[in-house]
Amino acid sequence: MIKFLKAVVTEIKKVSWPTMPELLRKTAIVIFSVAIIMAFIYFVDLGISTVLRQMK
């Protein structure tokens, strides 16, 4: 177990962590992408619901 934890620490030291500006930019991109996909799904659902209501 101790050997494993030492290996984990060694690997963590090799990780290239993002800078704060990179982190904020990538977070904004993800939030924007999710909002676009959410809006698309909402409008598709709204259209399908309208069509189904008209068919009754």
mmCIF entry with sequence, helices, sheets and N, C-alpha, C, O atoms, coordinates in Angstrom:
data_MODEL
# 
_entry.id   MODEL 
# 
_entity.id                         1 
_entity.type                       polymer 
_entity.pdbx_number_of_molecules   1 
# 
_entity_poly.entity_id                      1 
_entity_poly.type                           'polypeptide(L)' 
_entity_poly.nstd_linkage                   no 
_entity_poly.nstd_monomer                   no 
_entity_poly.pdbx_seq_one_letter_code       MIKFLKAVVTEIKKVSWPTMPELLRKTAIVIFSVAIIMAFIYFVDLGISTVLRQMK 
_entity_poly.pdbx_seq_one_letter_code_can   MIKFLKAVVTEIKKVSWPTMPELLRKTAIVIFSVAIIMAFIYFVDLGISTVLRQMK 
_entity_poly.pdbx_strand_id                 A 
# 
loop_
_entity_poly_seq.entity_id 
_entity_poly_seq.num 
_entity_poly_seq.mon_id 
_entity_poly_seq.hetero 
1 1  MET n 
1 2  ILE n 
1 3  LYS n 
1 4  PHE n 
1 5  LEU n 
1 6  LYS n 
1 7  ALA n 
1 8  VAL n 
1 9  VAL n 
1 10 THR n 
1 11 GLU n 
1 12 ILE n 
1 13 LYS n 
1 14 LYS n 
1 15 VAL n 
1 16 SER n 
1 17 TRP n 
1 18 PRO n 
1 19 THR n 
1 20 MET n 
1 21 PRO n 
1 22 GLU n 
1 23 LEU n 
1 24 LEU n 
1 25 ARG n 
1 26 LYS n 
1 27 THR n 
1 28 ALA n 
1 29 ILE n 
1 30 VAL n 
1 31 ILE n 
1 32 PHE n 
1 33 SER n 
1 34 VAL n 
1 35 ALA n 
1 36 ILE n 
1 37 ILE n 
1 38 MET n 
1 39 ALA n 
1 40 PHE n 
1 41 ILE n 
1 42 TYR n 
1 43 PHE n 
1 44 VAL n 
1 45 ASP n 
1 46 LEU n 
1 47 GLY n 
1 48 ILE n 
1 49 SER n 
1 50 THR n 
1 51 VAL n 
1 52 LEU n 
1 53 ARG n 
1 54 GLN n 
1 55 MET n 
1 56 LYS n 
# 
_struct_asym.id          A 
_struct_asym.entity_id   1 
# 
loop_
_struct_conf.conf_type_id 
_struct_conf.id 
_struct_conf.pdbx_PDB_helix_id 
_struct_conf.beg_label_comp_id 
_struct_conf.beg_label_asym_id 
_struct_conf.beg_label_seq_id 
_struct_conf.pdbx_beg_PDB_ins_code 
_struct_conf.end_label_comp_id 
_struct_conf.end_label_asym_id 
_struct_conf.end_label_seq_id 
_struct_conf.pdbx_end_PDB_ins_code 
_struct_conf.beg_auth_comp_id 
_struct_conf.beg_auth_asym_id 
_struct_conf.beg_auth_seq_id 
_struct_conf.end_auth_comp_id 
_struct_conf.end_auth_asym_id 
_struct_conf.end_auth_seq_id 
_struct_conf.pdbx_PDB_helix_class 
_struct_conf.details 
_struct_conf.pdbx_PDB_helix_length 
HELX_P HELX_P1 AA1 ILE A 2  ? LYS A 14 ? ILE A 2  LYS A 14 1 ? 13 
HELX_P HELX_P2 AA2 MET A 20 ? MET A 55 ? MET A 20 MET A 55 1 ? 36 
# 
_struct_conf_type.id          HELX_P 
_struct_conf_type.criteria    ? 
_struct_conf_type.reference   ? 
# 
loop_
_atom_site.group_PDB 
_atom_site.id 
_atom_site.type_symbol 
_atom_site.label_atom_id 
_atom_site.label_alt_id 
_atom_site.label_comp_id 
_atom_site.label_asym_id 
_atom_site.label_entity_id 
_atom_site.label_seq_id 
_atom_site.pdbx_PDB_ins_code 
_atom_site.Cartn_x 
_atom_site.Cartn_y 
_atom_site.Cartn_z 
_atom_site.occupancy 
_atom_site.B_iso_or_equiv 
_atom_site.pdbx_formal_charge 
_atom_site.auth_seq_id 
_atom_site.auth_comp_id 
_atom_site.auth_asym_id 
_atom_site.auth_atom_id 
_atom_site.pdbx_PDB_model_num 
ATOM 1   N N  . MET A 1 1  ? 0.829   -1.197 0.000   1.00 0.00 ? 1  MET A N  1 
ATOM 2   C CA . MET A 1 1  ? 0.000   0.000  0.000   1.00 0.00 ? 1  MET A CA 1 
ATOM 3   C C  . MET A 1 1  ? 0.872   1.260  0.000   1.00 0.00 ? 1  MET A C  1 
ATOM 4   O O  . MET A 1 1  ? 0.581   2.209  -0.728  1.00 0.00 ? 1  MET A O  1 
ATOM 5   N N  . ILE A 1 2  ? 1.903   1.279  0.781   1.00 0.00 ? 2  ILE A N  1 
ATOM 6   C CA . ILE A 1 2  ? 2.786   2.441  0.859   1.00 0.00 ? 2  ILE A CA 1 
ATOM 7   C C  . ILE A 1 2  ? 3.505   2.632  -0.469  1.00 0.00 ? 2  ILE A C  1 
ATOM 8   O O  . ILE A 1 2  ? 3.706   3.765  -0.908  1.00 0.00 ? 2  ILE A O  1 
ATOM 9   N N  . LYS A 1 3  ? 3.891   1.538  -1.111  1.00 0.00 ? 3  LYS A N  1 
ATOM 10  C CA . LYS A 1 3  ? 4.545   1.622  -2.416  1.00 0.00 ? 3  LYS A CA 1 
ATOM 11  C C  . LYS A 1 3  ? 3.601   2.270  -3.435  1.00 0.00 ? 3  LYS A C  1 
ATOM 12  O O  . LYS A 1 3  ? 4.013   3.101  -4.244  1.00 0.00 ? 3  LYS A O  1 
ATOM 13  N N  . PHE A 1 4  ? 2.335   1.873  -3.374  1.00 0.00 ? 4  PHE A N  1 
ATOM 14  C CA . PHE A 1 4  ? 1.333   2.439  -4.273  1.00 0.00 ? 4  PHE A CA 1 
ATOM 15  C C  . PHE A 1 4  ? 1.184   3.944  -4.044  1.00 0.00 ? 4  PHE A C  1 
ATOM 16  O O  . PHE A 1 4  ? 1.159   4.712  -5.006  1.00 0.00 ? 4  PHE A O  1 
ATOM 17  N N  . LEU A 1 5  ? 1.086   4.374  -2.788  1.00 0.00 ? 5  LEU A N  1 
ATOM 18  C CA . LEU A 1 5  ? 0.910   5.790  -2.473  1.00 0.00 ? 5  LEU A CA 1 
ATOM 19  C C  . LEU A 1 5  ? 2.130   6.606  -2.914  1.00 0.00 ? 5  LEU A C  1 
ATOM 20  O O  . LEU A 1 5  ? 1.982   7.736  -3.380  1.00 0.00 ? 5  LEU A O  1 
ATOM 21  N N  . LYS A 1 6  ? 3.320   6.046  -2.769  1.00 0.00 ? 6  LYS A N  1 
ATOM 22  C CA . LYS A 1 6  ? 4.523   6.736  -3.236  1.00 0.00 ? 6  LYS A CA 1 
ATOM 23  C C  . LYS A 1 6  ? 4.493   6.887  -4.755  1.00 0.00 ? 6  LYS A C  1 
ATOM 24  O O  . LYS A 1 6  ? 4.902   7.918  -5.289  1.00 0.00 ? 6  LYS A O  1 
ATOM 25  N N  . ALA A 1 7  ? 4.014   5.871  -5.440  1.00 0.00 ? 7  ALA A N  1 
ATOM 26  C CA . ALA A 1 7  ? 3.882   5.943  -6.896  1.00 0.00 ? 7  ALA A CA 1 
ATOM 27  C C  . ALA A 1 7  ? 2.865   7.003  -7.293  1.00 0.00 ? 7  ALA A C  1 
ATOM 28  O O  . ALA A 1 7  ? 3.068   7.723  -8.271  1.00 0.00 ? 7  ALA A O  1 
ATOM 29  N N  . VAL A 1 8  ? 1.776   7.105  -6.544  1.00 0.00 ? 8  VAL A N  1 
ATOM 30  C CA . VAL A 1 8  ? 0.754   8.117  -6.820  1.00 0.00 ? 8  VAL A CA 1 
ATOM 31  C C  . VAL A 1 8  ? 1.349   9.519  -6.672  1.00 0.00 ? 8  VAL A C  1 
ATOM 32  O O  . VAL A 1 8  ? 1.140   10.380 -7.527  1.00 0.00 ? 8  VAL A O  1 
ATOM 33  N N  . VAL A 1 9  ? 2.082   9.742  -5.597  1.00 0.00 ? 9  VAL A N  1 
ATOM 34  C CA . VAL A 1 9  ? 2.702   11.047 -5.367  1.00 0.00 ? 9  VAL A CA 1 
ATOM 35  C C  . VAL A 1 9  ? 3.682   11.374 -6.485  1.00 0.00 ? 9  VAL A C  1 
ATOM 36  O O  . VAL A 1 9  ? 3.728   12.512 -6.952  1.00 0.00 ? 9  VAL A O  1 
ATOM 37  N N  . THR A 1 10 ? 4.461   10.400 -6.916  1.00 0.00 ? 10 THR A N  1 
ATOM 38  C CA . THR A 1 10 ? 5.411   10.603 -8.008  1.00 0.00 ? 10 THR A CA 1 
ATOM 39  C C  . THR A 1 10 ? 4.693   11.000 -9.292  1.00 0.00 ? 10 THR A C  1 
ATOM 40  O O  . THR A 1 10 ? 5.136   11.905 -9.999  1.00 0.00 ? 10 THR A O  1 
ATOM 41  N N  . GLU A 1 11 ? 3.588   10.327 -9.596  1.00 0.00 ? 11 GLU A N  1 
ATOM 42  C CA . GLU A 1 11 ? 2.838   10.640 -10.812 1.00 0.00 ? 11 GLU A CA 1 
ATOM 43  C C  . GLU A 1 11 ? 2.154   12.001 -10.712 1.00 0.00 ? 11 GLU A C  1 
ATOM 44  O O  . GLU A 1 11 ? 2.092   12.731 -11.702 1.00 0.00 ? 11 GLU A O  1 
ATOM 45  N N  . ILE A 1 12 ? 1.642   12.350 -9.541  1.00 0.00 ? 12 ILE A N  1 
ATOM 46  C CA . ILE A 1 12 ? 0.981   13.648 -9.355  1.00 0.00 ? 12 ILE A CA 1 
ATOM 47  C C  . ILE A 1 12 ? 1.970   14.790 -9.601  1.00 0.00 ? 12 ILE A C  1 
ATOM 48  O O  . ILE A 1 12 ? 1.594   15.835 -10.131 1.00 0.00 ? 12 ILE A O  1 
ATOM 49  N N  . LYS A 1 13 ? 3.220   14.593 -9.220  1.00 0.00 ? 13 LYS A N  1 
ATOM 50  C CA . LYS A 1 13 ? 4.234   15.628 -9.434  1.00 0.00 ? 13 LYS A CA 1 
ATOM 51  C C  . LYS A 1 13 ? 4.517   15.840 -10.919 1.00 0.00 ? 13 LYS A C  1 
ATOM 52  O O  . LYS A 1 13 ? 5.004   16.903 -11.303 1.00 0.00 ? 13 LYS A O  1 
ATOM 53  N N  . LYS A 1 14 ? 4.221   14.853 -11.755 1.00 0.00 ? 14 LYS A N  1 
ATOM 54  C CA . LYS A 1 14 ? 4.449   14.958 -13.197 1.00 0.00 ? 14 LYS A CA 1 
ATOM 55  C C  . LYS A 1 14 ? 3.314   15.668 -13.929 1.00 0.00 ? 14 LYS A C  1 
ATOM 56  O O  . LYS A 1 14 ? 3.462   16.047 -15.091 1.00 0.00 ? 14 LYS A O  1 
ATOM 57  N N  . VAL A 1 15 ? 2.196   15.845 -13.258 1.00 0.00 ? 15 VAL A N  1 
ATOM 58  C CA . VAL A 1 15 ? 1.014   16.425 -13.895 1.00 0.00 ? 15 VAL A CA 1 
ATOM 59  C C  . VAL A 1 15 ? 1.251   17.897 -14.213 1.00 0.00 ? 15 VAL A C  1 
ATOM 60  O O  . VAL A 1 15 ? 1.814   18.637 -13.406 1.00 0.00 ? 15 VAL A O  1 
ATOM 61  N N  . SER A 1 16 ? 0.817   18.305 -15.387 1.00 0.00 ? 16 SER A N  1 
ATOM 62  C CA . SER A 1 16 ? 0.902   19.707 -15.786 1.00 0.00 ? 16 SER A CA 1 
ATOM 63  C C  . SER A 1 16 ? -0.435  20.368 -15.451 1.00 0.00 ? 16 SER A C  1 
ATOM 64  O O  . SER A 1 16 ? -1.407  20.222 -16.192 1.00 0.00 ? 16 SER A O  1 
ATOM 65  N N  . TRP A 1 17 ? -0.479  21.085 -14.347 1.00 0.00 ? 17 TRP A N  1 
ATOM 66  C CA . TRP A 1 17 ? -1.716  21.705 -13.899 1.00 0.00 ? 17 TRP A CA 1 
ATOM 67  C C  . TRP A 1 17 ? -1.980  22.979 -14.695 1.00 0.00 ? 17 TRP A C  1 
ATOM 68  O O  . TRP A 1 17 ? -1.038  23.700 -15.026 1.00 0.00 ? 17 TRP A O  1 
ATOM 69  N N  . PRO A 1 18 ? -3.252  23.272 -15.011 1.00 0.00 ? 18 PRO A N  1 
ATOM 70  C CA . PRO A 1 18 ? -3.562  24.485 -15.774 1.00 0.00 ? 18 PRO A CA 1 
ATOM 71  C C  . PRO A 1 18 ? -3.388  25.741 -14.917 1.00 0.00 ? 18 PRO A C  1 
ATOM 72  O O  . PRO A 1 18 ? -3.543  25.710 -13.696 1.00 0.00 ? 18 PRO A O  1 
ATOM 73  N N  . THR A 1 19 ? -3.066  26.828 -15.583 1.00 0.00 ? 19 THR A N  1 
ATOM 74  C CA . THR A 1 19 ? -2.997  28.106 -14.875 1.00 0.00 ? 19 THR A CA 1 
ATOM 75  C C  . THR A 1 19 ? -4.429  28.600 -14.654 1.00 0.00 ? 19 THR A C  1 
ATOM 76  O O  . THR A 1 19 ? -5.368  28.081 -15.257 1.00 0.00 ? 19 THR A O  1 
ATOM 77  N N  . MET A 1 20 ? -4.590  29.593 -13.795 1.00 0.00 ? 20 MET A N  1 
ATOM 78  C CA . MET A 1 20 ? -5.924  30.109 -13.505 1.00 0.00 ? 20 MET A CA 1 
ATOM 79  C C  . MET A 1 20 ? -6.606  30.672 -14.760 1.00 0.00 ? 20 MET A C  1 
ATOM 80  O O  . MET A 1 20 ? -7.789  30.402 -14.964 1.00 0.00 ? 20 MET A O  1 
ATOM 81  N N  . PRO A 1 21 ? -5.910  31.443 -15.610 1.00 0.00 ? 21 PRO A N  1 
ATOM 82  C CA . PRO A 1 21 ? -6.579  31.923 -16.835 1.00 0.00 ? 21 PRO A CA 1 
ATOM 83  C C  . PRO A 1 21 ? -7.015  30.772 -17.750 1.00 0.00 ? 21 PRO A C  1 
ATOM 84  O O  . PRO A 1 21 ? -8.096  30.830 -18.336 1.00 0.00 ? 21 PRO A O  1 
ATOM 85  N N  . GLU A 1 22 ? -6.189  29.734 -17.878 1.00 0.00 ? 22 GLU A N  1 
ATOM 86  C CA . GLU A 1 22 ? -6.567  28.565 -18.694 1.00 0.00 ? 22 GLU A CA 1 
ATOM 87  C C  . GLU A 1 22 ? -7.793  27.886 -18.106 1.00 0.00 ? 22 GLU A C  1 
ATOM 88  O O  . GLU A 1 22 ? -8.716  27.508 -18.828 1.00 0.00 ? 22 GLU A O  1 
ATOM 89  N N  . LEU A 1 23 ? -7.790  27.738 -16.795 1.00 0.00 ? 23 LEU A N  1 
ATOM 90  C CA . LEU A 1 23 ? -8.905  27.085 -16.114 1.00 0.00 ? 23 LEU A CA 1 
ATOM 91  C C  . LEU A 1 23 ? -10.202 27.862 -16.318 1.00 0.00 ? 23 LEU A C  1 
ATOM 92  O O  . LEU A 1 23 ? -11.244 27.276 -16.610 1.00 0.00 ? 23 LEU A O  1 
ATOM 93  N N  . LEU A 1 24 ? -10.135 29.174 -16.166 1.00 0.00 ? 24 LEU A N  1 
ATOM 94  C CA . LEU A 1 24 ? -11.335 30.004 -16.337 1.00 0.00 ? 24 LEU A CA 1 
ATOM 95  C C  . LEU A 1 24 ? -11.825 29.974 -17.778 1.00 0.00 ? 24 LEU A C  1 
ATOM 96  O O  . LEU A 1 24 ? -13.029 29.895 -18.022 1.00 0.00 ? 24 LEU A O  1 
ATOM 97  N N  . ARG A 1 25 ? -10.896 30.036 -18.740 1.00 0.00 ? 25 ARG A N  1 
ATOM 98  C CA . ARG A 1 25 ? -11.279 30.010 -20.159 1.00 0.00 ? 25 ARG A CA 1 
ATOM 99  C C  . ARG A 1 25 ? -11.946 28.686 -20.519 1.00 0.00 ? 25 ARG A C  1 
ATOM 100 O O  . ARG A 1 25 ? -12.984 28.669 -21.182 1.00 0.00 ? 25 ARG A O  1 
ATOM 101 N N  . LYS A 1 26 ? -11.358 27.593 -20.087 1.00 0.00 ? 26 LYS A N  1 
ATOM 102 C CA . LYS A 1 26 ? -11.921 26.277 -20.407 1.00 0.00 ? 26 LYS A CA 1 
ATOM 103 C C  . LYS A 1 26 ? -13.246 26.041 -19.691 1.00 0.00 ? 26 LYS A C  1 
ATOM 104 O O  . LYS A 1 26 ? -14.145 25.407 -20.244 1.00 0.00 ? 26 LYS A O  1 
ATOM 105 N N  . THR A 1 27 ? -13.372 26.545 -18.471 1.00 0.00 ? 27 THR A N  1 
ATOM 106 C CA . THR A 1 27 ? -14.641 26.438 -17.755 1.00 0.00 ? 27 THR A CA 1 
ATOM 107 C C  . THR A 1 27 ? -15.729 27.220 -18.481 1.00 0.00 ? 27 THR A C  1 
ATOM 108 O O  . THR A 1 27 ? -16.856 26.743 -18.608 1.00 0.00 ? 27 THR A O  1 
ATOM 109 N N  . ALA A 1 28 ? -15.398 28.420 -18.958 1.00 0.00 ? 28 ALA A N  1 
ATOM 110 C CA . ALA A 1 28 ? -16.369 29.229 -19.699 1.00 0.00 ? 28 ALA A CA 1 
ATOM 111 C C  . ALA A 1 28 ? -16.787 28.527 -20.988 1.00 0.00 ? 28 ALA A C  1 
ATOM 112 O O  . ALA A 1 28 ? -17.960 28.560 -21.361 1.00 0.00 ? 28 ALA A O  1 
ATOM 113 N N  . ILE A 1 29 ? -15.837 27.893 -21.665 1.00 0.00 ? 29 ILE A N  1 
ATOM 114 C CA . ILE A 1 29 ? -16.156 27.165 -22.894 1.00 0.00 ? 29 ILE A CA 1 
ATOM 115 C C  . ILE A 1 29 ? -17.120 26.022 -22.607 1.00 0.00 ? 29 ILE A C  1 
ATOM 116 O O  . ILE A 1 29 ? -18.070 25.804 -23.358 1.00 0.00 ? 29 ILE A O  1 
ATOM 117 N N  . VAL A 1 30 ? -16.879 25.298 -21.530 1.00 0.00 ? 30 VAL A N  1 
ATOM 118 C CA . VAL A 1 30 ? -17.756 24.174 -21.170 1.00 0.00 ? 30 VAL A CA 1 
ATOM 119 C C  . VAL A 1 30 ? -19.151 24.684 -20.827 1.00 0.00 ? 30 VAL A C  1 
ATOM 120 O O  . VAL A 1 30 ? -20.142 24.115 -21.284 1.00 0.00 ? 30 VAL A O  1 
ATOM 121 N N  . ILE A 1 31 ? -19.243 25.745 -20.032 1.00 0.00 ? 31 ILE A N  1 
ATOM 122 C CA . ILE A 1 31 ? -20.554 26.286 -19.652 1.00 0.00 ? 31 ILE A CA 1 
ATOM 123 C C  . ILE A 1 31 ? -21.302 26.787 -20.895 1.00 0.00 ? 31 ILE A C  1 
ATOM 124 O O  . ILE A 1 31 ? -22.502 26.549 -21.033 1.00 0.00 ? 31 ILE A O  1 
ATOM 125 N N  . PHE A 1 32 ? -20.607 27.471 -21.785 1.00 0.00 ? 32 PHE A N  1 
ATOM 126 C CA . PHE A 1 32 ? -21.232 27.965 -23.016 1.00 0.00 ? 32 PHE A CA 1 
ATOM 127 C C  . PHE A 1 32 ? -21.715 26.802 -23.882 1.00 0.00 ? 32 PHE A C  1 
ATOM 128 O O  . PHE A 1 32 ? -22.822 26.844 -24.418 1.00 0.00 ? 32 PHE A O  1 
ATOM 129 N N  . SER A 1 33 ? -20.893 25.771 -24.019 1.00 0.00 ? 33 SER A N  1 
ATOM 130 C CA . SER A 1 33 ? -21.263 24.602 -24.832 1.00 0.00 ? 33 SER A CA 1 
ATOM 131 C C  . SER A 1 33 ? -22.485 23.900 -24.258 1.00 0.00 ? 33 SER A C  1 
ATOM 132 O O  . SER A 1 33 ? -23.386 23.505 -24.997 1.00 0.00 ? 33 SER A O  1 
ATOM 133 N N  . VAL A 1 34 ? -22.513 23.747 -22.952 1.00 0.00 ? 34 VAL A N  1 
ATOM 134 C CA . VAL A 1 34 ? -23.659 23.097 -22.302 1.00 0.00 ? 34 VAL A CA 1 
ATOM 135 C C  . VAL A 1 34 ? -24.915 23.934 -22.506 1.00 0.00 ? 34 VAL A C  1 
ATOM 136 O O  . VAL A 1 34 ? -25.992 23.386 -22.743 1.00 0.00 ? 34 VAL A O  1 
ATOM 137 N N  . ALA A 1 35 ? -24.790 25.260 -22.416 1.00 0.00 ? 35 ALA A N  1 
ATOM 138 C CA . ALA A 1 35 ? -25.953 26.135 -22.614 1.00 0.00 ? 35 ALA A CA 1 
ATOM 139 C C  . ALA A 1 35 ? -26.490 26.018 -24.040 1.00 0.00 ? 35 ALA A C  1 
ATOM 140 O O  . ALA A 1 35 ? -27.704 25.990 -24.241 1.00 0.00 ? 35 ALA A O  1 
ATOM 141 N N  . ILE A 1 36 ? -25.604 25.950 -25.023 1.00 0.00 ? 36 ILE A N  1 
ATOM 142 C CA . ILE A 1 36 ? -26.030 25.814 -26.424 1.00 0.00 ? 36 ILE A CA 1 
ATOM 143 C C  . ILE A 1 36 ? -26.745 24.478 -26.634 1.00 0.00 ? 36 ILE A C  1 
ATOM 144 O O  . ILE A 1 36 ? -27.810 24.430 -27.248 1.00 0.00 ? 36 ILE A O  1 
ATOM 145 N N  . ILE A 1 37 ? -26.163 23.406 -26.127 1.00 0.00 ? 37 ILE A N  1 
ATOM 146 C CA . ILE A 1 37 ? -26.781 22.086 -26.273 1.00 0.00 ? 37 ILE A CA 1 
ATOM 147 C C  . ILE A 1 37 ? -28.120 22.027 -25.533 1.00 0.00 ? 37 ILE A C  1 
ATOM 148 O O  . ILE A 1 37 ? -29.085 21.446 -26.029 1.00 0.00 ? 37 ILE A O  1 
ATOM 149 N N  . MET A 1 38 ? -28.169 22.636 -24.340 1.00 0.00 ? 38 MET A N  1 
ATOM 150 C CA . MET A 1 38 ? -29.413 22.666 -23.568 1.00 0.00 ? 38 MET A CA 1 
ATOM 151 C C  . MET A 1 38 ? -30.501 23.411 -24.330 1.00 0.00 ? 38 MET A C  1 
ATOM 152 O O  . MET A 1 38 ? -31.645 22.958 -24.376 1.00 0.00 ? 38 MET A O  1 
ATOM 153 N N  . ALA A 1 39 ? -30.157 24.558 -24.932 1.00 0.00 ? 39 ALA A N  1 
ATOM 154 C CA . ALA A 1 39 ? -31.143 25.326 -25.696 1.00 0.00 ? 39 ALA A CA 1 
ATOM 155 C C  . ALA A 1 39 ? -31.626 24.533 -26.909 1.00 0.00 ? 39 ALA A C  1 
ATOM 156 O O  . ALA A 1 39 ? -32.818 24.532 -27.217 1.00 0.00 ? 39 ALA A O  1 
ATOM 157 N N  . PHE A 1 40 ? -30.707 23.862 -27.594 1.00 0.00 ? 40 PHE A N  1 
ATOM 158 C CA . PHE A 1 40 ? -31.076 23.051 -28.752 1.00 0.00 ? 40 PHE A CA 1 
ATOM 159 C C  . PHE A 1 40 ? -32.058 21.952 -28.354 1.00 0.00 ? 40 PHE A C  1 
ATOM 160 O O  . PHE A 1 40 ? -33.088 21.769 -29.003 1.00 0.00 ? 40 PHE A O  1 
ATOM 161 N N  . ILE A 1 41 ? -31.738 21.225 -27.289 1.00 0.00 ? 41 ILE A N  1 
ATOM 162 C CA . ILE A 1 41 ? -32.623 20.139 -26.831 1.00 0.00 ? 41 ILE A CA 1 
ATOM 163 C C  . ILE A 1 41 ? -33.966 20.696 -26.382 1.00 0.00 ? 41 ILE A C  1 
ATOM 164 O O  . ILE A 1 41 ? -35.004 20.082 -26.629 1.00 0.00 ? 41 ILE A O  1 
ATOM 165 N N  . TYR A 1 42 ? -33.959 21.857 -25.722 1.00 0.00 ? 42 TYR A N  1 
ATOM 166 C CA . TYR A 1 42 ? -35.205 22.470 -25.279 1.00 0.00 ? 42 TYR A CA 1 
ATOM 167 C C  . TYR A 1 42 ? -36.113 22.784 -26.469 1.00 0.00 ? 42 TYR A C  1 
ATOM 168 O O  . TYR A 1 42 ? -37.300 22.460 -26.455 1.00 0.00 ? 42 TYR A O  1 
ATOM 169 N N  . PHE A 1 43 ? -35.542 23.421 -27.501 1.00 0.00 ? 43 PHE A N  1 
ATOM 170 C CA . PHE A 1 43 ? -36.359 23.801 -28.655 1.00 0.00 ? 43 PHE A CA 1 
ATOM 171 C C  . PHE A 1 43 ? -36.820 22.589 -29.462 1.00 0.00 ? 43 PHE A C  1 
ATOM 172 O O  . PHE A 1 43 ? -37.928 22.594 -29.998 1.00 0.00 ? 43 PHE A O  1 
ATOM 173 N N  . VAL A 1 44 ? -35.997 21.561 -29.554 1.00 0.00 ? 44 VAL A N  1 
ATOM 174 C CA . VAL A 1 44 ? -36.425 20.327 -30.226 1.00 0.00 ? 44 VAL A CA 1 
ATOM 175 C C  . VAL A 1 44 ? -37.574 19.688 -29.447 1.00 0.00 ? 44 VAL A C  1 
ATOM 176 O O  . VAL A 1 44 ? -38.563 19.250 -30.036 1.00 0.00 ? 44 VAL A O  1 
ATOM 177 N N  . ASP A 1 45 ? -37.438 19.638 -28.131 1.00 0.00 ? 45 ASP A N  1 
ATOM 178 C CA . ASP A 1 45 ? -38.496 19.074 -27.289 1.00 0.00 ? 45 ASP A CA 1 
ATOM 179 C C  . ASP A 1 45 ? -39.774 19.892 -27.399 1.00 0.00 ? 45 ASP A C  1 
ATOM 180 O O  . ASP A 1 45 ? -40.870 19.337 -27.474 1.00 0.00 ? 45 ASP A O  1 
ATOM 181 N N  . LEU A 1 46 ? -39.629 21.208 -27.408 1.00 0.00 ? 46 LEU A N  1 
ATOM 182 C CA . LEU A 1 46 ? -40.790 22.084 -27.553 1.00 0.00 ? 46 LEU A CA 1 
ATOM 183 C C  . LEU A 1 46 ? -41.497 21.831 -28.887 1.00 0.00 ? 46 LEU A C  1 
ATOM 184 O O  . LEU A 1 46 ? -42.725 21.771 -28.942 1.00 0.00 ? 46 LEU A O  1 
ATOM 185 N N  . GLY A 1 47 ? -40.716 21.683 -29.957 1.00 0.00 ? 47 GLY A N  1 
ATOM 186 C CA . GLY A 1 47 ? -41.296 21.415 -31.270 1.00 0.00 ? 47 GLY A CA 1 
ATOM 187 C C  . GLY A 1 47 ? -41.996 20.067 -31.318 1.00 0.00 ? 47 GLY A C  1 
ATOM 188 O O  . GLY A 1 47 ? -43.103 19.962 -31.845 1.00 0.00 ? 47 GLY A O  1 
ATOM 189 N N  . ILE A 1 48 ? -41.368 19.045 -30.776 1.00 0.00 ? 48 ILE A N  1 
ATOM 190 C CA . ILE A 1 48 ? -41.986 17.712 -30.769 1.00 0.00 ? 48 ILE A CA 1 
ATOM 191 C C  . ILE A 1 48 ? -43.256 17.718 -29.934 1.00 0.00 ? 48 ILE A C  1 
ATOM 192 O O  . ILE A 1 48 ? -44.262 17.126 -30.324 1.00 0.00 ? 48 ILE A O  1 
ATOM 193 N N  . SER A 1 49 ? -43.212 18.388 -28.782 1.00 0.00 ? 49 SER A N  1 
ATOM 194 C CA . SER A 1 49 ? -44.403 18.468 -27.923 1.00 0.00 ? 49 SER A CA 1 
ATOM 195 C C  . SER A 1 49 ? -45.545 19.179 -28.637 1.00 0.00 ? 49 SER A C  1 
ATOM 196 O O  . SER A 1 49 ? -46.698 18.759 -28.534 1.00 0.00 ? 49 SER A O  1 
ATOM 197 N N  . THR A 1 50 ? -45.236 20.248 -29.359 1.00 0.00 ? 50 THR A N  1 
ATOM 198 C CA . THR A 1 50 ? -46.259 20.990 -30.096 1.00 0.00 ? 50 THR A CA 1 
ATOM 199 C C  . THR A 1 50 ? -46.873 20.119 -31.181 1.00 0.00 ? 50 THR A C  1 
ATOM 200 O O  . THR A 1 50 ? -48.093 20.106 -31.351 1.00 0.00 ? 50 THR A O  1 
ATOM 201 N N  . VAL A 1 51 ? -46.048 19.398 -31.909 1.00 0.00 ? 51 VAL A N  1 
ATOM 202 C CA . VAL A 1 51 ? -46.547 18.512 -32.966 1.00 0.00 ? 51 VAL A CA 1 
ATOM 203 C C  . VAL A 1 51 ? -47.436 17.417 -32.366 1.00 0.00 ? 51 VAL A C  1 
ATOM 204 O O  . VAL A 1 51 ? -48.499 17.112 -32.907 1.00 0.00 ? 51 VAL A O  1 
ATOM 205 N N  . LEU A 1 52 ? -47.007 16.842 -31.272 1.00 0.00 ? 52 LEU A N  1 
ATOM 206 C CA . LEU A 1 52 ? -47.809 15.780 -30.650 1.00 0.00 ? 52 LEU A CA 1 
ATOM 207 C C  . LEU A 1 52 ? -49.132 16.302 -30.117 1.00 0.00 ? 52 LEU A C  1 
ATOM 208 O O  . LEU A 1 52 ? -50.148 15.612 -30.193 1.00 0.00 ? 52 LEU A O  1 
ATOM 209 N N  . ARG A 1 53 ? -49.129 17.546 -29.563 1.00 0.00 ? 53 ARG A N  1 
ATOM 210 C CA . ARG A 1 53 ? -50.379 18.123 -29.077 1.00 0.00 ? 53 ARG A CA 1 
ATOM 211 C C  . ARG A 1 53 ? -51.354 18.403 -30.225 1.00 0.00 ? 53 ARG A C  1 
ATOM 212 O O  . ARG A 1 53 ? -52.567 18.256 -30.071 1.00 0.00 ? 53 ARG A O  1 
ATOM 213 N N  . GLN A 1 54 ? -50.814 18.807 -31.368 1.00 0.00 ? 54 GLN A N  1 
ATOM 214 C CA . GLN A 1 54 ? -51.657 19.092 -32.534 1.00 0.00 ? 54 GLN A CA 1 
ATOM 215 C C  . GLN A 1 54 ? -52.276 17.823 -33.116 1.00 0.00 ? 54 GLN A C  1 
ATOM 216 O O  . GLN A 1 54 ? -53.332 17.872 -33.747 1.00 0.00 ? 54 GLN A O  1 
ATOM 217 N N  . MET A 1 55 ? -51.611 16.687 -32.901 1.00 0.00 ? 55 MET A N  1 
ATOM 218 C CA . MET A 1 55 ? -52.102 15.420 -33.462 1.00 0.00 ? 55 MET A CA 1 
ATOM 219 C C  . MET A 1 55 ? -53.285 14.847 -32.664 1.00 0.00 ? 55 MET A C  1 
ATOM 220 O O  . MET A 1 55 ? -53.982 13.960 -33.157 1.00 0.00 ? 55 MET A O  1 
ATOM 221 N N  . LYS A 1 56 ? -53.515 15.336 -31.459 1.00 0.00 ? 56 LYS A N  1 
ATOM 222 C CA . LYS A 1 56 ? -54.618 14.782 -30.625 1.00 0.00 ? 56 LYS A CA 1 
ATOM 223 C C  . LYS A 1 56 ? -55.957 15.131 -31.172 1.00 0.00 ? 56 LYS A C  1 
ATOM 224 O O  . LYS A 1 56 ? -56.977 14.748 -30.599 1.00 0.00 ? 56 LYS A O  1 
# 
